[in-house]
Amino acid sequence: MQGTLLMAQDPEHADLMTVTSPFTGNKINRFTHIHQSTEDLRNKVKMQRLCGQKTAACFQRCVGMDAFHAEQYILSRR
């Protein structure tokens, strides 16, 4: 997991690993971003592929992130 945090701080990967929050306007790690569009989803997949290539292992973030987003979607529909 540390590798994903370091990659977000690396200027080479910051554009893919971070995004501007639609809620605060601040730059945040893409792993904590609530997807707003199909472009967000495409970038999530690109980010996950990059993490897999760089870490050569499971980076322990994808399943939890998807569960969080599913929960957010369900709660927003109430």
PDB file of N, CA, C and O in Angstrom:
ATOM      1  N   MET A   1       0.820  -1.181   0.000  1.00  0.00           N
ATOM      2  CA  MET A   1       0.000   0.000   0.000  1.00  0.00           C
ATOM      3  C   MET A   1       0.876   1.262   0.000  1.00  0.00           C
ATOM      4  O   MET A   1       0.511   2.274  -0.598  1.00  0.00           O
ATOM      5  N   GLN A   2       2.003   1.197   0.657  1.00  0.00           N
ATOM      6  CA  GLN A   2       2.892   2.358   0.711  1.00  0.00           C
ATOM      7  C   GLN A   2       3.317   2.784  -0.689  1.00  0.00           C
ATOM      8  O   GLN A   2       3.434   3.975  -0.978  1.00  0.00           O
ATOM      9  N   GLY A   3       3.545   1.803  -1.551  1.00  0.00           N
ATOM     10  CA  GLY A   3       3.959   2.123  -2.913  1.00  0.00           C
ATOM     11  C   GLY A   3       2.927   2.970  -3.643  1.00  0.00           C
ATOM     12  O   GLY A   3       3.290   3.856  -4.417  1.00  0.00           O
ATOM     13  N   THR A   4       1.637   2.707  -3.407  1.00  0.00           N
ATOM     14  CA  THR A   4       0.598   3.492  -4.078  1.00  0.00           C
ATOM     15  C   THR A   4       0.587   4.930  -3.571  1.00  0.00           C
ATOM     16  O   THR A   4       0.304   5.852  -4.335  1.00  0.00           O
ATOM     17  N   LEU A   5       0.887   5.128  -2.305  1.00  0.00           N
ATOM     18  CA  LEU A   5       0.941   6.483  -1.747  1.00  0.00           C
ATOM     19  C   LEU A   5       2.148   7.246  -2.288  1.00  0.00           C
ATOM     20  O   LEU A   5       2.058   8.435  -2.593  1.00  0.00           O
ATOM     21  N   LEU A   6       3.267   6.553  -2.403  1.00  0.00           N
ATOM     22  CA  LEU A   6       4.472   7.187  -2.935  1.00  0.00           C
ATOM     23  C   LEU A   6       4.307   7.549  -4.410  1.00  0.00           C
ATOM     24  O   LEU A   6       4.779   8.593  -4.860  1.00  0.00           O
ATOM     25  N   MET A   7       3.632   6.676  -5.156  1.00  0.00           N
ATOM     26  CA  MET A   7       3.410   6.950  -6.573  1.00  0.00           C
ATOM     27  C   MET A   7       2.566   8.205  -6.767  1.00  0.00           C
ATOM     28  O   MET A   7       2.771   8.941  -7.732  1.00  0.00           O
ATOM     29  N   ALA A   8       1.618   8.460  -5.862  1.00  0.00           N
ATOM     30  CA  ALA A   8       0.776   9.656  -5.967  1.00  0.00           C
ATOM     31  C   ALA A   8       1.587  10.928  -5.770  1.00  0.00           C
ATOM     32  O   ALA A   8       1.207  11.988  -6.267  1.00  0.00           O
ATOM     33  N   GLN A   9       2.701  10.832  -5.049  1.00  0.00           N
ATOM     34  CA  GLN A   9       3.555  11.992  -4.807  1.00  0.00           C
ATOM     35  C   GLN A   9       4.623  12.164  -5.887  1.00  0.00           C
ATOM     36  O   GLN A   9       5.266  13.212  -5.960  1.00  0.00           O
ATOM     37  N   ASP A  10       4.815  11.155  -6.714  1.00  0.00           N
ATOM     38  CA  ASP A  10       5.816  11.188  -7.776  1.00  0.00           C
ATOM     39  C   ASP A  10       5.272  11.991  -8.963  1.00  0.00           C
ATOM     40  O   ASP A  10       4.229  11.628  -9.507  1.00  0.00           O
ATOM     41  N   PRO A  11       5.938  13.057  -9.377  1.00  0.00           N
ATOM     42  CA  PRO A  11       5.448  13.869 -10.495  1.00  0.00           C
ATOM     43  C   PRO A  11       5.199  13.062 -11.773  1.00  0.00           C
ATOM     44  O   PRO A  11       4.346  13.432 -12.580  1.00  0.00           O
ATOM     45  N   GLU A  12       5.922  11.984 -11.958  1.00  0.00           N
ATOM     46  CA  GLU A  12       5.739  11.146 -13.156  1.00  0.00           C
ATOM     47  C   GLU A  12       4.349  10.492 -13.188  1.00  0.00           C
ATOM     48  O   GLU A  12       3.801  10.261 -14.265  1.00  0.00           O
ATOM     49  N   HIS A  13       3.781  10.195 -12.018  1.00  0.00           N
ATOM     50  CA  HIS A  13       2.509   9.473 -11.948  1.00  0.00           C
ATOM     51  C   HIS A  13       1.386  10.275 -11.304  1.00  0.00           C
ATOM     52  O   HIS A  13       0.257   9.790 -11.227  1.00  0.00           O
ATOM     53  N   ALA A  14       1.663  11.477 -10.845  1.00  0.00           N
ATOM     54  CA  ALA A  14       0.676  12.257 -10.086  1.00  0.00           C
ATOM     55  C   ALA A  14      -0.613  12.512 -10.876  1.00  0.00           C
ATOM     56  O   ALA A  14      -1.698  12.505 -10.294  1.00  0.00           O
ATOM     57  N   ASP A  15      -0.512  12.734 -12.180  1.00  0.00           N
ATOM     58  CA  ASP A  15      -1.722  13.009 -12.965  1.00  0.00           C
ATOM     59  C   ASP A  15      -2.688  11.837 -12.974  1.00  0.00           C
ATOM     60  O   ASP A  15      -3.903  12.035 -13.008  1.00  0.00           O
ATOM     61  N   LEU A  16      -2.165  10.630 -12.944  1.00  0.00           N
ATOM     62  CA  LEU A  16      -3.014   9.448 -12.933  1.00  0.00           C
ATOM     63  C   LEU A  16      -3.412   9.043 -11.508  1.00  0.00           C
ATOM     64  O   LEU A  16      -4.527   8.572 -11.281  1.00  0.00           O
ATOM     65  N   MET A  17      -2.514   9.226 -10.575  1.00  0.00           N
ATOM     66  CA  MET A  17      -2.741   8.761  -9.205  1.00  0.00           C
ATOM     67  C   MET A  17      -3.553   9.735  -8.347  1.00  0.00           C
ATOM     68  O   MET A  17      -4.030   9.365  -7.274  1.00  0.00           O
ATOM     69  N   THR A  18      -3.712  10.973  -8.814  1.00  0.00           N
ATOM     70  CA  THR A  18      -4.481  11.954  -8.054  1.00  0.00           C
ATOM     71  C   THR A  18      -5.563  12.565  -8.938  1.00  0.00           C
ATOM     72  O   THR A  18      -5.520  12.464 -10.164  1.00  0.00           O
ATOM     73  N   VAL A  19      -6.517  13.190  -8.295  1.00  0.00           N
ATOM     74  CA  VAL A  19      -7.644  13.817  -8.997  1.00  0.00           C
ATOM     75  C   VAL A  19      -8.147  14.967  -8.118  1.00  0.00           C
ATOM     76  O   VAL A  19      -7.944  14.962  -6.904  1.00  0.00           O
ATOM     77  N   THR A  20      -8.791  15.934  -8.729  1.00  0.00           N
ATOM     78  CA  THR A  20      -9.384  17.022  -7.960  1.00  0.00           C
ATOM     79  C   THR A  20     -10.746  16.579  -7.439  1.00  0.00           C
ATOM     80  O   THR A  20     -11.605  16.159  -8.214  1.00  0.00           O
ATOM     81  N   SER A  21     -10.938  16.671  -6.146  1.00  0.00           N
ATOM     82  CA  SER A  21     -12.203  16.266  -5.528  1.00  0.00           C
ATOM     83  C   SER A  21     -13.325  17.196  -5.965  1.00  0.00           C
ATOM     84  O   SER A  21     -13.173  18.416  -5.901  1.00  0.00           O
ATOM     85  N   PRO A  22     -14.466  16.633  -6.414  1.00  0.00           N
ATOM     86  CA  PRO A  22     -15.598  17.489  -6.776  1.00  0.00           C
ATOM     87  C   PRO A  22     -16.277  18.082  -5.532  1.00  0.00           C
ATOM     88  O   PRO A  22     -17.109  18.983  -5.644  1.00  0.00           O
ATOM     89  N   PHE A  23     -15.922  17.577  -4.364  1.00  0.00           N
ATOM     90  CA  PHE A  23     -16.554  18.027  -3.125  1.00  0.00           C
ATOM     91  C   PHE A  23     -15.771  19.141  -2.443  1.00  0.00           C
ATOM     92  O   PHE A  23     -16.356  20.065  -1.878  1.00  0.00           O
ATOM     93  N   THR A  24     -14.429  19.050  -2.498  1.00  0.00           N
ATOM     94  CA  THR A  24     -13.605  20.026  -1.785  1.00  0.00           C
ATOM     95  C   THR A  24     -12.782  20.914  -2.707  1.00  0.00           C
ATOM     96  O   THR A  24     -12.341  21.992  -2.309  1.00  0.00           O
ATOM     97  N   GLY A  25     -12.577  20.461  -3.936  1.00  0.00           N
ATOM     98  CA  GLY A  25     -11.715  21.196  -4.855  1.00  0.00           C
ATOM     99  C   GLY A  25     -10.236  20.938  -4.625  1.00  0.00           C
ATOM    100  O   GLY A  25      -9.391  21.497  -5.324  1.00  0.00           O
ATOM    101  N   ASN A  26      -9.916  20.093  -3.645  1.00  0.00           N
ATOM    102  CA  ASN A  26      -8.525  19.759  -3.327  1.00  0.00           C
ATOM    103  C   ASN A  26      -8.060  18.553  -4.130  1.00  0.00           C
ATOM    104  O   ASN A  26      -8.864  17.714  -4.537  1.00  0.00           O
ATOM    105  N   LYS A  27      -6.768  18.480  -4.350  1.00  0.00           N
ATOM    106  CA  LYS A  27      -6.189  17.312  -5.004  1.00  0.00           C
ATOM    107  C   LYS A  27      -6.168  16.164  -3.984  1.00  0.00           C
ATOM    108  O   LYS A  27      -5.694  16.329  -2.860  1.00  0.00           O
ATOM    109  N   ILE A  28      -6.687  15.003  -4.392  1.00  0.00           N
ATOM    110  CA  ILE A  28      -6.751  13.835  -3.516  1.00  0.00           C
ATOM    111  C   ILE A  28      -6.219  12.607  -4.245  1.00  0.00           C
ATOM    112  O   ILE A  28      -6.101  12.610  -5.470  1.00  0.00           O
ATOM    113  N   ASN A  29      -5.905  11.577  -3.503  1.00  0.00           N
ATOM    114  CA  ASN A  29      -5.482  10.304  -4.075  1.00  0.00           C
ATOM    115  C   ASN A  29      -6.676   9.682  -4.794  1.00  0.00           C
ATOM    116  O   ASN A  29      -7.786   9.672  -4.261  1.00  0.00           O
ATOM    117  N   ARG A  30      -6.454   9.168  -5.992  1.00  0.00           N
ATOM    118  CA  ARG A  30      -7.558   8.583  -6.764  1.00  0.00           C
ATOM    119  C   ARG A  30      -8.214   7.405  -6.042  1.00  0.00           C
ATOM    120  O   ARG A  30      -9.383   7.109  -6.289  1.00  0.00           O
ATOM    121  N   PHE A  31      -7.487   6.736  -5.162  1.00  0.00           N
ATOM    122  CA  PHE A  31      -8.078   5.630  -4.412  1.00  0.00           C
ATOM    123  C   PHE A  31      -9.204   6.097  -3.498  1.00  0.00           C
ATOM    124  O   PHE A  31     -10.056   5.289  -3.129  1.00  0.00           O
ATOM    125  N   THR A  32      -9.236   7.359  -3.123  1.00  0.00           N
ATOM    126  CA  THR A  32     -10.285   7.875  -2.238  1.00  0.00           C
ATOM    127  C   THR A  32     -11.365   8.647  -2.997  1.00  0.00           C
ATOM    128  O   THR A  32     -12.304   9.161  -2.389  1.00  0.00           O
ATOM    129  N   HIS A  33     -11.235   8.728  -4.306  1.00  0.00           N
ATOM    130  CA  HIS A  33     -12.149   9.504  -5.153  1.00  0.00           C
ATOM    131  C   HIS A  33     -13.423   8.726  -5.443  1.00  0.00           C
ATOM    132  O   HIS A  33     -13.374   7.542  -5.775  1.00  0.00           O
ATOM    133  N   ILE A  34     -14.565   9.395  -5.316  1.00  0.00           N
ATOM    134  CA  ILE A  34     -15.847   8.804  -5.723  1.00  0.00           C
ATOM    135  C   ILE A  34     -16.008   9.062  -7.210  1.00  0.00           C
ATOM    136  O   ILE A  34     -16.039  10.214  -7.644  1.00  0.00           O
ATOM    137  N   HIS A  35     -16.110   8.003  -7.988  1.00  0.00           N
ATOM    138  CA  HIS A  35     -16.189   8.119  -9.445  1.00  0.00           C
ATOM    139  C   HIS A  35     -17.393   8.951  -9.862  1.00  0.00           C
ATOM    140  O   HIS A  35     -18.496   8.773  -9.344  1.00  0.00           O
ATOM    141  N   GLN A  36     -17.172   9.855 -10.799  1.00  0.00           N
ATOM    142  CA  GLN A  36     -18.217  10.735 -11.291  1.00  0.00           C
ATOM    143  C   GLN A  36     -18.531  10.516 -12.767  1.00  0.00           C
ATOM    144  O   GLN A  36     -19.535  11.027 -13.263  1.00  0.00           O
ATOM    145  N   SER A  37     -17.682   9.758 -13.482  1.00  0.00           N
ATOM    146  CA  SER A  37     -17.860   9.621 -14.926  1.00  0.00           C
ATOM    147  C   SER A  37     -17.188   8.349 -15.427  1.00  0.00           C
ATOM    148  O   SER A  37     -16.462   7.677 -14.695  1.00  0.00           O
ATOM    149  N   THR A  38     -17.447   8.038 -16.692  1.00  0.00           N
ATOM    150  CA  THR A  38     -16.772   6.887 -17.299  1.00  0.00           C
ATOM    151  C   THR A  38     -15.273   7.152 -17.416  1.00  0.00           C
ATOM    152  O   THR A  38     -14.472   6.220 -17.347  1.00  0.00           O
ATOM    153  N   GLU A  39     -14.888   8.413 -17.592  1.00  0.00           N
ATOM    154  CA  GLU A  39     -13.461   8.748 -17.638  1.00  0.00           C
ATOM    155  C   GLU A  39     -12.798   8.418 -16.292  1.00  0.00           C
ATOM    156  O   GLU A  39     -11.674   7.918 -16.254  1.00  0.00           O
ATOM    157  N   ASP A  40     -13.498   8.700 -15.203  1.00  0.00           N
ATOM    158  CA  ASP A  40     -12.970   8.338 -13.884  1.00  0.00           C
ATOM    159  C   ASP A  40     -12.735   6.839 -13.787  1.00  0.00           C
ATOM    160  O   ASP A  40     -11.719   6.398 -13.249  1.00  0.00           O
ATOM    161  N   LEU A  41     -13.672   6.061 -14.305  1.00  0.00           N
ATOM    162  CA  LEU A  41     -13.535   4.601 -14.254  1.00  0.00           C
ATOM    163  C   LEU A  41     -12.374   4.118 -15.119  1.00  0.00           C
ATOM    164  O   LEU A  41     -11.632   3.218 -14.723  1.00  0.00           O
ATOM    165  N   ARG A  42     -12.217   4.717 -16.302  1.00  0.00           N
ATOM    166  CA  ARG A  42     -11.087   4.347 -17.157  1.00  0.00           C
ATOM    167  C   ARG A  42      -9.764   4.673 -16.471  1.00  0.00           C
ATOM    168  O   ARG A  42      -8.828   3.875 -16.498  1.00  0.00           O
ATOM    169  N   ASN A  43      -9.696   5.840 -15.865  1.00  0.00           N
ATOM    170  CA  ASN A  43      -8.467   6.227 -15.174  1.00  0.00           C
ATOM    171  C   ASN A  43      -8.199   5.340 -13.963  1.00  0.00           C
ATOM    172  O   ASN A  43      -7.041   5.086 -13.628  1.00  0.00           O
ATOM    173  N   LYS A  44      -9.252   4.866 -13.305  1.00  0.00           N
ATOM    174  CA  LYS A  44      -9.079   3.939 -12.183  1.00  0.00           C
ATOM    175  C   LYS A  44      -8.408   2.651 -12.674  1.00  0.00           C
ATOM    176  O   LYS A  44      -7.481   2.142 -12.044  1.00  0.00           O
ATOM    177  N   VAL A  45      -8.888   2.137 -13.803  1.00  0.00           N
ATOM    178  CA  VAL A  45      -8.300   0.906 -14.348  1.00  0.00           C
ATOM    179  C   VAL A  45      -6.848   1.147 -14.763  1.00  0.00           C
ATOM    180  O   VAL A  45      -5.983   0.309 -14.508  1.00  0.00           O
ATOM    181  N   LYS A  46      -6.581   2.281 -15.397  1.00  0.00           N
ATOM    182  CA  LYS A  46      -5.198   2.609 -15.774  1.00  0.00           C
ATOM    183  C   LYS A  46      -4.316   2.704 -14.532  1.00  0.00           C
ATOM    184  O   LYS A  46      -3.181   2.227 -14.531  1.00  0.00           O
ATOM    185  N   MET A  47      -4.848   3.324 -13.471  1.00  0.00           N
ATOM    186  CA  MET A  47      -4.100   3.454 -12.224  1.00  0.00           C
ATOM    187  C   MET A  47      -3.817   2.076 -11.623  1.00  0.00           C
ATOM    188  O   MET A  47      -2.700   1.810 -11.178  1.00  0.00           O
ATOM    189  N   GLN A  48      -4.817   1.206 -11.609  1.00  0.00           N
ATOM    190  CA  GLN A  48      -4.623  -0.132 -11.055  1.00  0.00           C
ATOM    191  C   GLN A  48      -3.593  -0.924 -11.857  1.00  0.00           C
ATOM    192  O   GLN A  48      -2.772  -1.639 -11.282  1.00  0.00           O
ATOM    193  N   ARG A  49      -3.635  -0.798 -13.176  1.00  0.00           N
ATOM    194  CA  ARG A  49      -2.629  -1.485 -14.003  1.00  0.00           C
ATOM    195  C   ARG A  49      -1.234  -0.966 -13.711  1.00  0.00           C
ATOM    196  O   ARG A  49      -0.288  -1.746 -13.598  1.00  0.00           O
ATOM    197  N   LEU A  50      -1.102   0.353 -13.587  1.00  0.00           N
ATOM    198  CA  LEU A  50       0.192   0.941 -13.272  1.00  0.00           C
ATOM    199  C   LEU A  50       0.686   0.437 -11.909  1.00  0.00           C
ATOM    200  O   LEU A  50       1.856   0.084 -11.762  1.00  0.00           O
ATOM    201  N   CYS A  51      -0.196   0.405 -10.933  1.00  0.00           N
ATOM    202  CA  CYS A  51       0.193  -0.076  -9.601  1.00  0.00           C
ATOM    203  C   CYS A  51       0.657  -1.529  -9.665  1.00  0.00           C
ATOM    204  O   CYS A  51       1.647  -1.899  -9.034  1.00  0.00           O
ATOM    205  N   GLY A  52      -0.054  -2.338 -10.422  1.00  0.00           N
ATOM    206  CA  GLY A  52       0.347  -3.728 -10.574  1.00  0.00           C
ATOM    207  C   GLY A  52       1.698  -3.872 -11.253  1.00  0.00           C
ATOM    208  O   GLY A  52       2.508  -4.715 -10.866  1.00  0.00           O
ATOM    209  N   GLN A  53       1.941  -3.051 -12.265  1.00  0.00           N
ATOM    210  CA  GLN A  53       3.227  -3.093 -12.961  1.00  0.00           C
ATOM    211  C   GLN A  53       4.370  -2.647 -12.057  1.00  0.00           C
ATOM    212  O   GLN A  53       5.449  -3.239 -12.075  1.00  0.00           O
ATOM    213  N   LYS A  54       4.133  -1.611 -11.273  1.00  0.00           N
ATOM    214  CA  LYS A  54       5.195  -1.055 -10.427  1.00  0.00           C
ATOM    215  C   LYS A  54       5.467  -1.889  -9.182  1.00  0.00           C
ATOM    216  O   LYS A  54       6.613  -2.003  -8.747  1.00  0.00           O
ATOM    217  N   THR A  55       4.420  -2.470  -8.611  1.00  0.00           N
ATOM    218  CA  THR A  55       4.612  -3.239  -7.383  1.00  0.00           C
ATOM    219  C   THR A  55       4.854  -4.721  -7.652  1.00  0.00           C
ATOM    220  O   THR A  55       5.392  -5.426  -6.800  1.00  0.00           O
ATOM    221  N   ALA A  56       4.459  -5.195  -8.834  1.00  0.00           N
ATOM    222  CA  ALA A  56       4.571  -6.608  -9.201  1.00  0.00           C
ATOM    223  C   ALA A  56       3.884  -7.508  -8.183  1.00  0.00           C
ATOM    224  O   ALA A  56       4.284  -8.652  -7.970  1.00  0.00           O
ATOM    225  N   ALA A  57       2.846  -6.967  -7.564  1.00  0.00           N
ATOM    226  CA  ALA A  57       2.112  -7.732  -6.553  1.00  0.00           C
ATOM    227  C   ALA A  57       0.732  -7.094  -6.394  1.00  0.00           C
ATOM    228  O   ALA A  57       0.427  -6.056  -6.981  1.00  0.00           O
ATOM    229  N   CYS A  58      -0.074  -7.744  -5.591  1.00  0.00           N
ATOM    230  CA  CYS A  58      -1.363  -7.167  -5.226  1.00  0.00           C
ATOM    231  C   CYS A  58      -1.102  -5.955  -4.338  1.00  0.00           C
ATOM    232  O   CYS A  58      -0.311  -6.035  -3.399  1.00  0.00           O
ATOM    233  N   PHE A  59      -1.749  -4.854  -4.623  1.00  0.00           N
ATOM    234  CA  PHE A  59      -1.505  -3.628  -3.855  1.00  0.00           C
ATOM    235  C   PHE A  59      -2.596  -3.364  -2.835  1.00  0.00           C
ATOM    236  O   PHE A  59      -2.629  -2.296  -2.225  1.00  0.00           O
ATOM    237  N   GLN A  60      -3.509  -4.345  -2.639  1.00  0.00           N
ATOM    238  CA  GLN A  60      -4.479  -4.363  -1.541  1.00  0.00           C
ATOM    239  C   GLN A  60      -5.436  -3.186  -1.523  1.00  0.00           C
ATOM    240  O   GLN A  60      -5.861  -2.766  -0.446  1.00  0.00           O
ATOM    241  N   ARG A  61      -5.785  -2.645  -2.663  1.00  0.00           N
ATOM    242  CA  ARG A  61      -6.650  -1.472  -2.641  1.00  0.00           C
ATOM    243  C   ARG A  61      -7.903  -1.608  -3.513  1.00  0.00           C
ATOM    244  O   ARG A  61      -8.859  -0.865  -3.292  1.00  0.00           O
ATOM    245  N   CYS A  62      -7.945  -2.502  -4.474  1.00  0.00           N
ATOM    246  CA  CYS A  62      -9.021  -2.466  -5.459  1.00  0.00           C
ATOM    247  C   CYS A  62     -10.364  -2.956  -4.923  1.00  0.00           C
ATOM    248  O   CYS A  62     -11.377  -2.302  -5.170  1.00  0.00           O
ATOM    249  N   VAL A  63     -10.418  -4.062  -4.212  1.00  0.00           N
ATOM    250  CA  VAL A  63     -11.695  -4.608  -3.746  1.00  0.00           C
ATOM    251  C   VAL A  63     -12.345  -3.680  -2.735  1.00  0.00           C
ATOM    252  O   VAL A  63     -13.546  -3.423  -2.816  1.00  0.00           O
ATOM    253  N   GLY A  64     -11.583  -3.182  -1.798  1.00  0.00           N
ATOM    254  CA  GLY A  64     -12.134  -2.263  -0.809  1.00  0.00           C
ATOM    255  C   GLY A  64     -12.648  -0.986  -1.447  1.00  0.00           C
ATOM    256  O   GLY A  64     -13.692  -0.465  -1.053  1.00  0.00           O
ATOM    257  N   MET A  65     -11.919  -0.482  -2.430  1.00  0.00           N
ATOM    258  CA  MET A  65     -12.330   0.736  -3.109  1.00  0.00           C
ATOM    259  C   MET A  65     -13.639   0.515  -3.854  1.00  0.00           C
ATOM    260  O   MET A  65     -14.523   1.371  -3.812  1.00  0.00           O
ATOM    261  N   ASP A  66     -13.777  -0.606  -4.528  1.00  0.00           N
ATOM    262  CA  ASP A  66     -15.004  -0.884  -5.265  1.00  0.00           C
ATOM    263  C   ASP A  66     -16.183  -1.051  -4.317  1.00  0.00           C
ATOM    264  O   ASP A  66     -17.291  -0.616  -4.632  1.00  0.00           O
ATOM    265  N   ALA A  67     -15.967  -1.669  -3.166  1.00  0.00           N
ATOM    266  CA  ALA A  67     -17.041  -1.817  -2.175  1.00  0.00           C
ATOM    267  C   ALA A  67     -17.482  -0.455  -1.657  1.00  0.00           C
ATOM    268  O   ALA A  67     -18.676  -0.200  -1.505  1.00  0.00           O
ATOM    269  N   PHE A  68     -16.523   0.411  -1.387  1.00  0.00           N
ATOM    270  CA  PHE A  68     -16.846   1.759  -0.912  1.00  0.00           C
ATOM    271  C   PHE A  68     -17.677   2.515  -1.942  1.00  0.00           C
ATOM    272  O   PHE A  68     -18.653   3.176  -1.587  1.00  0.00           O
ATOM    273  N   HIS A  69     -17.300   2.424  -3.205  1.00  0.00           N
ATOM    274  CA  HIS A  69     -18.034   3.137  -4.243  1.00  0.00           C
ATOM    275  C   HIS A  69     -19.435   2.570  -4.446  1.00  0.00           C
ATOM    276  O   HIS A  69     -20.377   3.320  -4.705  1.00  0.00           O
ATOM    277  N   ALA A  70     -19.577   1.263  -4.330  1.00  0.00           N
ATOM    278  CA  ALA A  70     -20.903   0.653  -4.441  1.00  0.00           C
ATOM    279  C   ALA A  70     -21.786   1.146  -3.296  1.00  0.00           C
ATOM    280  O   ALA A  70     -22.956   1.465  -3.507  1.00  0.00           O
ATOM    281  N   GLU A  71     -21.240   1.208  -2.104  1.00  0.00           N
ATOM    282  CA  GLU A  71     -21.998   1.699  -0.957  1.00  0.00           C
ATOM    283  C   GLU A  71     -22.414   3.157  -1.176  1.00  0.00           C
ATOM    284  O   GLU A  71     -23.559   3.520  -0.907  1.00  0.00           O
ATOM    285  N   GLN A  72     -21.499   3.984  -1.657  1.00  0.00           N
ATOM    286  CA  GLN A  72     -21.802   5.391  -1.910  1.00  0.00           C
ATOM    287  C   GLN A  72     -22.907   5.533  -2.945  1.00  0.00           C
ATOM    288  O   GLN A  72     -23.790   6.379  -2.803  1.00  0.00           O
ATOM    289  N   TYR A  73     -22.863   4.710  -3.983  1.00  0.00           N
ATOM    290  CA  TYR A  73     -23.886   4.754  -5.019  1.00  0.00           C
ATOM    291  C   TYR A  73     -25.246   4.412  -4.446  1.00  0.00           C
ATOM    292  O   TYR A  73     -26.229   5.105  -4.710  1.00  0.00           O
ATOM    293  N   ILE A  74     -25.307   3.345  -3.662  1.00  0.00           N
ATOM    294  CA  ILE A  74     -26.578   2.911  -3.075  1.00  0.00           C
ATOM    295  C   ILE A  74     -27.133   3.984  -2.134  1.00  0.00           C
ATOM    296  O   ILE A  74     -28.322   4.298  -2.185  1.00  0.00           O
ATOM    297  N   LEU A  75     -26.292   4.533  -1.293  1.00  0.00           N
ATOM    298  CA  LEU A  75     -26.737   5.552  -0.341  1.00  0.00           C
ATOM    299  C   LEU A  75     -27.199   6.839  -1.048  1.00  0.00           C
ATOM    300  O   LEU A  75     -28.096   7.529  -0.565  1.00  0.00           O
ATOM    301  N   SER A  76     -26.587   7.149  -2.177  1.00  0.00           N
ATOM    302  CA  SER A  76     -26.969   8.375  -2.890  1.00  0.00           C
ATOM    303  C   SER A  76     -28.310   8.236  -3.588  1.00  0.00           C
ATOM    304  O   SER A  76     -28.907   9.239  -3.977  1.00  0.00           O
ATOM    305  N   ARG A  77     -28.790   7.030  -3.752  1.00  0.00           N
ATOM    306  CA  ARG A  77     -30.068   6.778  -4.445  1.00  0.00           C
ATOM    307  C   ARG A  77     -31.256   6.781  -3.478  1.00  0.00           C
ATOM    308  O   ARG A  77     -32.398   6.639  -3.914  1.00  0.00           O
ATOM    309  N   ARG A  78     -31.013   6.938  -2.198  1.00  0.00           N
ATOM    310  CA  ARG A  78     -32.120   6.918  -1.217  1.00  0.00           C
ATOM    311  C   ARG A  78     -32.860   8.215  -1.202  1.00  0.00           C
ATOM    312  O   ARG A  78     -33.815   8.372  -0.441  1.00  0.00           O
TER     313      ARG A  78
END
